[in-house]
Structures are given as structure tokens and as C-alpha cells.
Amino acid sequence: MMGHYELQTMPIIQELKGFDARSGNALERLIFNNRLWVVLACLLVTVALSYFATTRLTLNASFEKMIPQSQPFIKNYLENRQALRAWATRFGWWLRAVTATFSIRITSTR
């Protein structure tokens, strides 16, 4: 069975003085023998990244900046966007009117 070890093969060290500081590879020794410094380094990185995130991060959800402006159909859209907006407004009013009329007809037949 995987992950099943006898207590004798993997002893639990309950006190720090029973821990062999020379065990493990170099990275393990660096991390586990200097736990306080590792925690302080993580805390320092967290504080620094939090500071930069709150002072320098700006959110910009501009549609025009997110679309691939080199594509021909996008160039066409950008050149004609005012006409398309006017058409979309008229189409939106028409669609709402048709939908309202259609739903009235459906509900009145029941």
C-alpha cells in the first residue's frame, strides 16, 4: 500500500534537539535549518508585493485596448463604430418591441 510506513522506519521527532540538522539535501537543509529566516523572507515578499499592488496597479477594462487591432475586420469595426452603435440602438428597440409583442400574444392565447 502506498504511503503506509511503519513507525519504526519513519520516526516522529517531537523535540528540535532530536532533529539531525545534517540530514537531507542542501536545499532541505537551507530551508529547514533556517525556518525563521524563510518565514521572514516570505513575509517581506508578501508586504512588498502588497505595497506595489495597492500603489501601482491600475485596472483598465477598455474594450478597444483588448481587441487585436491589426485584424481587418477589427479595423473595419473601429472605422464604422458610430454607425454600428446607432444601428444597434435601433435594432435593440425593435427587438424589445417584437419580444414584448410576441410574449403578449403567447400569454393571451393560454
C-alpha positions as a LaTeX table, in Angstrom:
\begin{tabular}{lrrr}
\hline
Residue & $x$ (\AA) & $y$ (\AA) & $z$ (\AA) \\
\hline
Met1 & 0.00 & 0.00 & 0.00 \\
Met2 & 1.43 & 3.41 & $-0.99$ \\
Gly3 & 2.13 & 5.93 & 1.72 \\
His4 & 2.00 & 3.34 & 4.51 \\
Tyr5 & 5.14 & 3.30 & 6.61 \\
Glu6 & 5.85 & 1.66 & 9.90 \\
Leu7 & 6.55 & 3.99 & 12.79 \\
Gln8 & 9.99 & 2.43 & 13.22 \\
Thr9 & 11.08 & 3.31 & 9.66 \\
Met10 & 9.83 & 6.93 & 9.82 \\
Pro11 & 10.23 & 8.07 & 13.42 \\
Ile12 & 8.42 & 11.17 & 14.63 \\
Ile13 & 10.77 & 13.70 & 16.18 \\
Gln14 & 8.94 & 15.51 & 18.92 \\
Glu15 & 11.74 & 17.83 & 20.06 \\
Leu16 & 14.04 & 20.01 & 17.97 \\
Lys17 & 17.15 & 18.70 & 19.75 \\
Gly18 & 16.39 & 15.25 & 18.36 \\
Phe19 & 16.41 & 16.56 & 14.75 \\
Asp20 & 19.57 & 15.89 & 12.77 \\
Ala21 & 20.39 & 19.24 & 11.14 \\
Arg22 & 22.77 & 17.48 & 8.71 \\
Ser23 & 20.04 & 15.26 & 7.18 \\
Gly24 & 18.54 & 15.91 & 3.76 \\
Asn25 & 19.98 & 17.55 & 0.67 \\
Ala26 & 21.38 & 21.09 & 0.54 \\
Leu27 & 18.05 & 22.77 & $-0.27$ \\
Glu28 & 16.24 & 20.94 & 2.53 \\
Arg29 & 18.95 & 21.89 & 5.00 \\
Leu30 & 18.83 & 25.52 & 3.87 \\
Ile31 & 15.06 & 25.73 & 4.33 \\
Phe32 & 14.52 & 23.62 & 7.45 \\
Asn33 & 17.59 & 24.76 & 9.38 \\
Asn34 & 16.67 & 28.42 & 8.82 \\
Arg35 & 12.89 & 28.32 & 9.24 \\
Leu36 & 12.61 & 31.73 & 10.90 \\
Trp37 & 14.55 & 33.44 & 8.11 \\
Val38 & 12.46 & 31.67 & 5.46 \\
Val39 & 9.23 & 32.82 & 7.12 \\
Leu40 & 10.56 & 36.38 & 7.47 \\
Ala41 & 11.62 & 36.41 & 3.80 \\
Cys42 & 8.14 & 35.25 & 2.75 \\
Leu43 & 6.59 & 37.92 & 4.95 \\
Leu44 & 8.84 & 40.59 & 3.45 \\
Val45 & 8.00 & 39.49 & $-0.12$ \\
Thr46 & 4.28 & 39.49 & 0.75 \\
Val47 & 4.44 & 43.00 & 2.19 \\
Ala48 & 6.45 & 44.32 & $-0.77$ \\
Leu49 & 4.11 & 42.78 & $-3.37$ \\
Ser50 & 1.07 & 44.04 & $-1.46$ \\
Tyr51 & 2.50 & 47.55 & $-1.43$ \\
Phe52 & 3.22 & 47.51 & $-5.17$ \\
Ala53 & $-0.20$ & 46.03 & $-5.90$ \\
Thr54 & $-2.02$ & 48.73 & $-3.95$ \\
Thr55 & 0.02 & 51.70 & $-5.16$ \\
Arg56 & 0.93 & 50.90 & $-8.77$ \\
Leu57 & $-1.73$ & 48.51 & $-10.05$ \\
Thr58 & $-4.41$ & 50.09 & $-12.21$ \\
Leu59 & $-7.36$ & 48.29 & $-13.70$ \\
Asn60 & $-8.35$ & 49.21 & $-17.24$ \\
Ala61 & $-11.05$ & 47.20 & $-18.94$ \\
Ser62 & $-11.06$ & 49.19 & $-22.15$ \\
Phe63 & $-12.60$ & 47.15 & $-24.96$ \\
Glu64 & $-10.53$ & 48.87 & $-27.67$ \\
Lys65 & $-7.23$ & 48.05 & $-25.96$ \\
Met66 & $-8.10$ & 44.36 & $-25.59$ \\
Ile67 & $-9.07$ & 43.57 & $-29.19$ \\
Pro68 & $-6.46$ & 42.69 & $-31.87$ \\
Gln69 & $-6.40$ & 45.98 & $-33.79$ \\
Ser70 & $-4.33$ & 44.63 & $-36.67$ \\
Gln71 & $-7.14$ & 42.37 & $-37.93$ \\
Pro72 & $-9.02$ & 43.73 & $-40.98$ \\
Phe73 & $-12.50$ & 43.15 & $-39.54$ \\
Ile74 & $-11.49$ & 44.96 & $-36.33$ \\
Lys75 & $-10.15$ & 47.89 & $-38.36$ \\
Asn76 & $-13.48$ & 47.97 & $-40.20$ \\
Tyr77 & $-15.36$ & 47.94 & $-36.88$ \\
Leu78 & $-13.25$ & 50.77 & $-35.45$ \\
Glu79 & $-13.78$ & 52.89 & $-38.57$ \\
Asn80 & $-17.57$ & 52.36 & $-38.51$ \\
Arg81 & $-18.31$ & 52.04 & $-34.81$ \\
Gln82 & $-20.52$ & 55.15 & $-34.62$ \\
Ala83 & $-22.78$ & 53.86 & $-37.40$ \\
Leu84 & $-22.82$ & 50.41 & $-35.79$ \\
Arg85 & $-23.80$ & 51.87 & $-32.42$ \\
Ala86 & $-26.69$ & 53.77 & $-33.99$ \\
Trp87 & $-27.82$ & 50.61 & $-35.79$ \\
Ala88 & $-27.53$ & 48.55 & $-32.59$ \\
Thr89 & $-29.65$ & 51.09 & $-30.72$ \\
Arg90 & $-32.38$ & 50.97 & $-33.37$ \\
Phe91 & $-32.20$ & 47.19 & $-33.57$ \\
Gly92 & $-32.37$ & 46.95 & $-29.76$ \\
Trp93 & $-35.59$ & 49.00 & $-29.66$ \\
Trp94 & $-37.08$ & 46.90 & $-32.45$ \\
Leu95 & $-36.06$ & 43.64 & $-30.78$ \\
Arg96 & $-37.59$ & 44.71 & $-27.45$ \\
Ala97 & $-40.83$ & 45.70 & $-29.18$ \\
Val98 & $-41.06$ & 42.42 & $-31.09$ \\
Thr99 & $-40.26$ & 40.40 & $-27.98$ \\
Ala100 & $-42.86$ & 42.23 & $-25.93$ \\
Thr101 & $-45.49$ & 41.79 & $-28.67$ \\
Phe102 & $-44.62$ & 38.12 & $-29.09$ \\
Ser103 & $-44.80$ & 37.42 & $-25.36$ \\
Ile104 & $-48.17$ & 39.22 & $-25.13$ \\
Arg105 & $-49.53$ & 37.06 & $-27.94$ \\
Ile106 & $-48.29$ & 33.87 & $-26.29$ \\
Thr107 & $-49.68$ & 34.73 & $-22.86$ \\
Ser108 & $-53.04$ & 35.86 & $-24.26$ \\
Thr109 & $-53.65$ & 32.54 & $-26.07$ \\
Arg110 & $-53.50$ & 30.48 & $-22.90$ \\
\hline
\end{tabular}
